[in-house]
Amino acid sequence: KNPPQSYTPPDGGWGWAVVFGAFISIGYASAFPKSLAVYFKEIQEYFSVSYSEIAWVPSVMLACMYGGGPVSSILVNRYGSRPVVLLGGLMVGAAMVLASYGTSIIQLYVYVGLIGGFGLAFNLQPALTIIGTYFQVRRPLANGLAMTGSPVILLILAPLNQFLFDSFGWRGSFLILGSIGLNCCVAGALMRPVGKSIQPKPKTEPPESSLQTEKDLSLFTHRGFLIYLIGNVVMYFGIFAPVVFLTPYAKHQGIDEYSAALLLSIYSLADIFVRPATGFIGNSKWIRPRIQYFFSFAILYSGVCHLLCPLASGYVGLVVYAVFSGLAFGMVSALLFEVLMDLVGAHRFSSAVGLVTIMECGPVLLGPPISGL
């Protein structure tokens, strides 16, 4: 199990292997649902269903990934991060293998959406939690490096899925993706618990209430947590809109398909660059004590970028917007969970992130459709 915070995190050593494992787990969980869009047209024609019916596959997957946060939190609190990530990797792999033999769209809802979504939930939350048990002084840097997995793996999966689709069709591709998903088990194997040889630090904090539940509902009495939660729920209604609408918006402006698609690659490259950079900056002695203000600046900067988007003129203007909005999204993503851990402490982070993700489930599902209005 993850050790209590009466132990001083080692801030290095095997912790860097854990960061690499978290890089894979977080990256796969965040990027995988977005990368499946290349298969939708053929699946839609194969099962003779509408676009709205096929669109429910990633929607159910994302809903289960975010909604599964409290379940994942309970398992992590009870068994530790490693076995939960191993289970998640097996579920994702099995889900895609089963989906490759699917005979109806309903089966894809169950296999890819339900089983795969919960498998991704069991990859995301434990990977975020274990970083706090290995790092304290260097935690912003470790979180920034781990969160870089999302744009890096998306950049790999997008062309890989297109190659698999062209070579093997959607059924063969799903079978191969199932084997790729099992690599999350390798990432989970790296997440061994912190050794007991670490020297305990003086225990100055009072013991937690015996009435605290596995989900730690007492967090709803924590003022900082409530402010963070409300702000995040509002932010998540719009945070993914640029990724969803950037390419269609460019096409609407008369830009050719290739150039429009290139905007997302530019967006992702900016995202990849800024996440570790944000971790380095957040770890500095000037910013670390003010990490919450740095996070507030990142959100404000992101909002200003989107407000100025309609002023972007021509393709060059959209490229500039893609760069600056990619930087903004990367900054917010790198600091998102670091700030939560800073607010509630590493010992309550597992419960806190489980509650946050389930509250974000609705905005993630409804945000893009509302933005499209």
N, C-alpha and C positions, 0 to 999 in steps of 0.2 A: 504493500500500500504506500501511497505518497506519505512521507513523513510529516509530522507536525512541524510548525514553524519554530519549535524550541531548538531546532538544529540550524546551524549556520550553513546556507547553501555554499557549495565549493566555488562557484563563479568561474568554472573552467573545467579542465580535465575531461572526463567522459561527458560532461555537459555539452561539449561541442558536437559529439556524436549524436546526442539527444536532439540538438538543434537541427542537425542534418535529417534525422528521422522525422522531426516536426515539419521541416521544409517539405518533405515528400507528402506527409499526411495532410497538412493544411493545403498545400498546393493542389493535390489530387481532389480533395473534397471541394475546394472552391472552383476549380477549373473544369472538372469533369461534366457537370450538368450543362455548362455553356458550350462545350465542345461537341455535343451530340446533334446539334442543329443540322449538320451536313447530311444526316440520314433521314430526316423527316419527310422529305419529298417522296423518296422511294417507298418508305413505309406507308405513307398516306395513300399512294397509288396501289400498293400491294394489298392493303386491307380495305380499300375503297371507303375511306373515312374522310371527313372534312378536316380542314386545317385546325379548326378549334378543338376537335377531338384529339388530334395528334399532339397539339400544344399542351394538353393536360399531362403528358408524360414528364416533361421537365418540371412542370408546375407541382405535380405530386411529389416528385423527387426533392425539390427545394423545400416544399412544405414539411416533408418528413425529416429532412436534414436539419431544419431549424426547429421544428416541433419536437424532434427527438432529443433536444438538448437536456431537459430534466432527467430523462431516462439514462442518458449517458452520464450525467452528473452523479446520479445515484450509484451507478456501476463503478465509476472512478473512485468515489468516496469509499466504496466497500472493497473493491478488488485492486485498485491502482490503475495506472494508465496503460501499462503494457498489455495485459490480457484483453482490455476493451478494444484497443487498436487492432490487435490480432483478430479478434472477433469481427470487427468492422471490415478488415481486409478480406476475410473469408466470405462475408455477406455480399460485398460488392462484386467479388469474383464470381460467386455462385449466381448472383442476380443476372449478370450479363451472359453467363453461359446458358442459364435457363431461358433468358429472353431470346437467345439465338434460335431456340426451338419453338418460340411462341407461335400460336395459331390464331390469335385474335388480339385486338387492341386492348381488351380488358386484361389479358395476360401481361402485356407490357406495362400497364398501370401497376399491376401487382409486383412483377419482377423488377423492372427498372425503377419505377416510382417508389413503391413501398419498401421492398427489401433493400434495393440499392440506396434509397434515401436514408434509411436508418443506418446502413453500413457507413455512409459518409458522415453521419452524425457521430458515430463511434470512432471516426478518424479525427474529426475536427476538434472536438472539445477536449479529449484527453491530451492531445498534442499541445494545445494551448496551456493546459493546467500544469503539465510536468516541467515546463520551462521555469516556472516560478519556484520549483523545488530545487533546481540546480543553480539558479542565478538570482542574485540580489543587486549587487553593485553594477554588474554588466547586463542587467535584465532588459533595459530598452534596446541595447544592441542585439542581444539574443532574439528578442521578439521581432525586431526589424528584419534580421536575417531569415528567420523562420517564415515570416509573412511574405517574403519575396518569392516563396514557392508558388504562390497563386499565379502571378503573371508569367513566370518562367515556364511552368508546366502548361499553362494555356497556350503559350507561344509554341510549345512542342506538340501538344495534342491537336491543335487546329490543322496543321498541314499533314500530320500523321493520319488523322481520321479521313482526310480527303484521299490520301494514298491508299489506305485500307479499303475505303469505299470503292474506289476505281478498280482495285485489284480483286476484291473478294465479295463485294456486295454487302448489304447490311447484316445478313446473318453471319457470314464469315467474319466480318469486322467485329460484331458483338462477341463472338467466341474468342477472338484474339484480345479484345479489350478486357474480357474476363480474366485472362491469364496475366495481362498487365496490371489489373487491379489487385492481384494477389501480392504484388510488390509492396503494397501497404503493410502486409504482414512482416516483411523484412524491416520496414521502418519501425513498426511496433516492437520488434525484437530488440532494437537499439535502445528502447526506452526503459532501461532497467531502473529500479528504485534507487534512490540515493543511499550509499553505504552507511552503515551505522557507526563507522569509525569517525565520522565527523563530530567535532567537539560541540556539545550543547552550549547554547548561550543562556545567560541568566533569564529566568522567566519573570518578567515584570508585569505582564498583562494579566488581568483577572481571568479566571476560567470562564468559558462560554456557558451560556444557559443550558441546563439539562433539558429544557423544553425544546431546544433547537431541533428541527426535523432534518431529514436527509436533504430536502430541497432548500432548507434554511430560509423559510418564509419570513424570518425576522429581519431579513435584509430590506423588506418593504418599510421598515421603520428607520432605515439609514438614509438621512437626508441627501448625502452625496450620491448614493446609489439611485435614489428616485430621480434626481436631476439628470443623471447620466442616462437612465432608462427612458425618461420622457423625451429627452433630446434625441436619443438614438432612434426611437420609434418614428419621430417626425422626420429625421434625416433619411431613414431608410425608404420613405415613400418616394424620394427623388434620386437617391445616390446611384441607382443602376440605370436610370433613364438615359444618360449619355451613351452608355455602352449599347443599349437596345436601339436607340434612335439615330445614332451618329451616321451610320452608313445610309439608311433610308433618307435621312435629311439631306445628305450630300447628293444622292441621286435626284432628289426633288429639286435641287438647285441646278440640275443639268450636268452634273459631273458623271463621267463614265464609271461603270461598275468596278473595274480594277482599281482605279484611283480612289473610289469611295471605300472599297474594302481595305486599301492600304492605310486609311486613317486609323483603323482599329489597331493595326500593327504599330503605328507610330505611338498611339495611346498606350499600348502595352509596353513598348520599349521605355517610354518615359516613366511608367509605373515601376518597371524593373530597376531602373537606375535609382529612383528616389527612395525606395523602401529601406535598403541598407544605409543609405546616406542619412535618412531620418533617424535610424537607430543610432548611428554614430553621434549625430547632433544631440539627440535626446539623452545620450549617456554622458554628455559633457557636464562639468561641474556647474556651469552657468544655467543650463536648461533643466537638468534632472530635478532640482527642487521645485521647478515651475512647469513640470511636464503637462499639467492640466491646462495651463494657459497656452502652451505650445499646441496642444490638441485643439483648443478653441480657435486659435489662429488658422490652423489647417482647415477646419470646417468653414470658417468665414471666407478664406481664400478660395475654397472649392465653390461656395455659393456665388461669389463674385464672378468667377470664371463662367459659370453657367448663365448668369444674368447678362454677360457681355456677348454670349454666343450669337444672338441674332444680329449683332453688329459686324460679325465676321463676313468679309466680302471676298467671294471667289474661293478657289481652292487653297490659295496661300493662306487666307484668313482661317479656313477650317483646319489647316495643318497647324497653325499657331494655336488655335483653340485645343486641338487634340494633344499637343505637347503640354500646355499649361493645365488642362483638365486631368491629363494622365498623371502629372506631378502632384496635383491636388489629391486625387484619389489614392495615390500611393502613400502620401503623407498621412491621410486619415486612416488608411488601413494599417499602416505600421504602428500607429499610436492607439488604435481603437481598444485593444485588449490590455495593453500596457497601462493605460489610464484606469481601466476597471480594476486591475490588480493593485494599482497604487491606492485606489479608493478603499477597497474592502480587505486588502491583505491577501497574501498567497493562500492562507489556510481556509479562506472562504471563497476563493476565486472559482473553484469548481462549481459550487452551488450558484454563485452569482452569474456565471456565463451560461449555465443551463436555463436560468430564469430569463436572462436577456434574450437568448436565441429564440425561445418560444414566443416572446412578446414581439420579436421582429418578424415572425413568420407571416403575419397578416400584411404588413407593409411591403415585404418582399414580393408577395403574390399580387397585391393590388396596385402597387406603385406604378409599374410600367403601363398597365391599361388606363389608369387614371391620367397619367402623363400624356398618353396618346389622345385623350379627348381634347 
